[in-house]
Amino acid sequence: MKVLSVNGSPRKDGNTSVMLRRVCAPLTRGGATVDEAHLHGMDLSPCSGCMTCMRKKDGKCHGYPDDGNALIERTRAADVILLGSPVYFGSVTGQIKAYMDRIGFVSRVNDGFLRRKIGAAVVVARRAGELLTFAELNMWFLINGMVVPGSSYWNVGHGRKEGEVSQDTEAMATLDDLADNIQWLWDAVRP
Ligand SMILES: Cc1cc2nc3c(=O)[nH]c(=O)nc-3n(C[C@H](O)[C@H](O)[C@H](O)COP(=O)(O)O)c2cc1C
């Protein structure tokens, strides 16, 4: 199993990372390889809406000569896509929205490479907005024909300072159950 873990937080080792790594740890022990994509610091502009990907149909983004096409290739190579975002003003971060728009559109107007990959989202908030943000990430999986395993609760946690979410024991248990379900699904459907 190849996992792409997409961190939409500008804090490389913040709470979103804690949650993503909590899901990845048991998967790695089960034999998975994990590719961590930290979007902050990458050159990734929002979608330009140029529609060149739809005209050319070569599986590439032509909007900007930035890191978008490398991310498309890293996404193509993965069986499981984990999306992680902190809540920013009740929504996802700009970094992860750029990833979703750029990669999602190229997939949709080309060969649908996201279809039937496994997708799971993790979200952290200091206080509120976590469920709307969680829904936004899950809607991206669903419109792209991906398969979304559940857990024992929604995959959301609470914390403000870096690392604080690890004290949210219910969130940590939810992430452990999510990892277990991802592994179960992979074992059930892998070729
Ligand atoms: C610009 C900005 C907007 C934020 N908006 C919210 C919000 O709407 N609701 C909330 O509960 N927390 C909000 N927060 C707090 C973060 O979601 C919280 O600190 C989170 O743990 C950060 O995760 P990270 O360590 O992965 O970056 C905001 C933080 C920033 C910097």
The ligand as an ORCA input file, in Angstrom:
! r2SCAN-3c Opt
* xyz 0 1
  C      -5.497     32.054     10.128
  C      -6.027     31.105     11.166
  C      -7.392     30.877     11.241
  C      -7.907     29.991     12.198
  N      -9.264     29.768     12.224
  C      -9.760     28.911     13.134
  C     -11.178     28.652     13.171
  O     -11.965     29.141     12.384
  N     -11.627     27.798     14.131
  C     -10.787     27.206     15.042
  O     -11.260     26.473     15.880
  N      -9.450     27.405     14.985
  C      -8.917     28.241     14.066
  N      -7.562     28.432     14.002
  C      -6.678     27.647     14.900
  C      -6.077     26.405     14.218
  O      -7.043     25.631     13.539
  C      -5.405     25.518     15.290
  O      -4.401     26.242     15.983
  C      -4.808     24.250     14.730
  O      -4.388     23.417     15.793
  C      -3.610     24.501     13.836
  O      -3.173     23.285     13.300
  P      -1.657     23.039     12.806
  O      -0.796     22.966     14.047
  O      -1.675     21.774     12.055
  O      -1.314     24.216     11.950
  C      -7.014     29.318     13.083
  C      -5.637     29.566     13.003
  C      -5.144     30.453     12.065
  C      -3.649     30.705     11.988
*
